[in-house]
């Protein structure tokens, strides 16, 4: 696909994108599939972000988040580098000055905090982006009960629910494997504590349930005897 066609097709995905995660993932999948055109597609996102309504701009924050995560799995740095280079400007567009923009601060700060924790970008880059949020807090008027209409408040609540779903996902998503296909097993194995008498009792009880005819009690006695010997053996200096 040539760059021009890629831009046209991607813009259609961006126009369909809403606060529902499925639409954001569709746009992300297209961007990753056609990552050879990453600079052109990234410029499409920024242009669409600037033109979007303020309440819709959190959708683009989620899109950047999905693209960063997918890029790590694909071991592709193009999008991550572009986000890093433009992060302060991206945040400034997601959180414009004014009461509407002020409502985007909390969710944007949460995403930046997650990115910092996961090491997606250097601390200095995150610090610069968070400084933009602090400036917006100081310059934007406070939000009161009469700032928005009832319809706008209900829509904002719906957007926040979807945003919180994405943030909760980060609690259980695992990072890409760094040490081969057995890295998850090796991590779990390294965190297993040594067996003690209680562990042996539980193992023997479970074994007896499945094969009651086997002399499990003899094995248990041998294990207990071995533990007793270990505890009675004096430590050597």
N, C-alpha and C positions, 0 to 999 in steps of 0.2 A: 504493500500500500504506500502510495507516495505521500509526502508531508501534507499537501493540500487536502487530499481526501481524508487523511487521518484527522486533521483539524475539524473538518466539516462533521465527520461522524462523532467525534468526541464532543463537540459543541451540542449535538443532539442529546447525548447522555447527560451533559451538564444542565440542559434546559429541563430534562425530566427529573433531575435530582430533587428530592424533598428531604424532610427530616426523618423519613423511614430509612433504616440502615440498608435495606436491600438495594435501594436506588444508589446509595453512596458506594456500595460494594460493586455494583455494575460499572460505575464510572471508574473505580479503582482497577477493576479487572481489565477494562479496555486500555487504561494507561499503562499497566504492567505488560500486557500482551504486545503493545506497540511502543515499548520503551525505547526503541531505536530513535523515535521522534520525541524524546523526553523534553527537550527544550521547547519545541513547538507546543506540545500538549500542556506543559507547565505554564506557558504564556497564556493559553486559553483559559486555564483555571484562574489566573490572576485577573484577566480581563473580565471574566464572568463574575468574579468576587466583587470587583469594584462596582459593577452594575446591579448587583443583587440587592434586594431589600435587606435592611439591617437584621431582621429576625431570621432571614434565610442564610446569613453568613456563617452561622455555626455549622451548617451543613458542609461548608468548605473546610472548616477546621477538622471535622471528622474525616473528610476525604483525604486531607494531608496526613492524618493519623493512619488511615488504612494504607495509604501509599507507602508510608515509611515502614510500616510493619511488613507489607508484602515485599518491599525492596530488600529487606533484611533476609527474608526467606529465599529470595532469588539471588542474593549476593550481588545486588545491583546498587550502585551508589549514586546514579545520576539524579534521581529525584531527591534523595536525602541531601545531596550537596546543594541542590538548588533551593530547597527549603531552608537549609542552614544559612545560605548567603542572603536570603530575603526575609528571614523570620521576623525581624522587627517591623518591616513594612507590611507583612502579612497580618500581623497582630494589629497594627494600626488600622488596617482595612476591616478586620473582623470586629474591632471595637472602635467605631468612629466616635467623634465627640457628640455629646447630646444624651438625652435620657434613654433613648433606645439603645445606643451603644453601651451605656453603663450596664444594662441588663446582661450583656454578653461577657462582662468581665469575669464573673465567678467561674463560669464553665471554661473559659479560655485559660484562666489561671490553673484550674485543675488539670487540664491537658498538658500544660507546660510543666507542671510539677511531675506528672507521670513521665514525660519525656526526659526530664532531668534524672529521675530515679532510675530509668532504664538505660540512661547513657546514650540516648539517641543523638544528642548534640552536646558540645562542650558547655560547661557552666557559664562561660562568658557570653555565649550566644543566648542562652536562656535568661541570663541576668538582663541583657539589653532588651529582650522582649518583655520581661516583667516590668522593666522601667517604663515602658510604654503604657502598661496597665496602670501603674501608679500615677502617671501624668493624666491619664483619662479620668481617674477617680477624683483628682483634684480640680480638673477643669469642667467636668460634666455636672449638670444640676442634679440634685437628689431626686429620687423617684418617690412620688407620693401616690395616695389612693386615687387621685383624680388625674394622674398623668396619662393613663391609658383607658380606652373604652373596655367594656366587659368582654367583647369579642376578641380584642387584642390580648387581654389577660388569659382567656381560655386557650387561645392559640399558643401563647407563650408557655403555659403549663404543659401542653402537649409536647412542645419542643423540648422542654426540660426533662420530661419523662424519657424520651428517646435518648437524650444526651446522657442521662444517668445510666441507661442500659449499657451504652458504650463504655462509660467509665468503669462500670462494674466488671465488664469483660476483661479488663486489664488485670483484675485480681486473680484470674485463673489461667490466662493465656501464658503459655510457656515460650521462652525465647527460642530462636532457631538453634538446632544442635550445633555445638562447637567442637565436639570431640568424637564424632562418628555416631553411628546408629545406636550404640549402646550407652550413650552418655546419660540418658534418663535412668537406666538400670544402675549404672555405676554411682550416680548421685544418691539413689535410694539405698544402695548397699553400703555406701560409706557412712550413712547416718543411722545404721542399725546398731543398737547397743548390744553388749555382750549378754549371752544367756545366763540366767541365774536359776535357782531352784524352782521359782514360780513358773518360769518358762518351760522347764522340763515337765512339771506337773501338768500344765495345760496341754503340752504336746502329747504326752502319754494318754491323757483323758480323751483327746480327740482321736488318737489312733485306736484306742480301745473301742470307740463307738463304731468304727468302720470295720475293724478286724478283731472281734472280741476273743477269738481263739488263740491269738498270738500272745506269748508270754511277755507282755509289755511291762508288767510289774518288775520283772527281773532286770530289764534295761533301766528302769527308773531307779532301782536300788543301786545298780552299778554307777549311774550318773551321780546319784547323791553321795556315794562313797568317794567318787573322784573329786567332787566338790569339797568334801570334808578333808581329804588329803591336801588339797590346795590350800585350804584355810589353815591347816595345822603346820604346813611347811614354813619354817622361819625364813625371813628375808635375809639374803646375803648382802653384806656391805661391799 
